[in-house]
């Protein structure tokens, strides 16, 4: 609807958009985390060193500090 699209999987999402240094992350950027047990994970940066992301079926959608896991990369979709 807004002229942007991203791939469905977290593995594909870590290669879309433009790479940004973690220190320059802005709200809306994707924070891609290193895989744990082969599972990639992505959150959306919301500012103040926080991300919103889907945790597990037990925790659901919630916010966390952005570096709660080892950050693989930051991707900016919207310019």
HUJO-V314629 format. One line per field, one symbol per residue. psi: psi as a letter, one per 30 degrees, with the letter a starting at -180 (. if undefined). A space follows every 10 residues. Layout:
# HUJO-V314629
psi = ???
This chain:
# HUJO-V314629
psi = fggklllele eeffflakkk kefgklkfkk jklkkkhgjl kklkkglhhk lkljclfefa klllkfhflk kelkkjek.
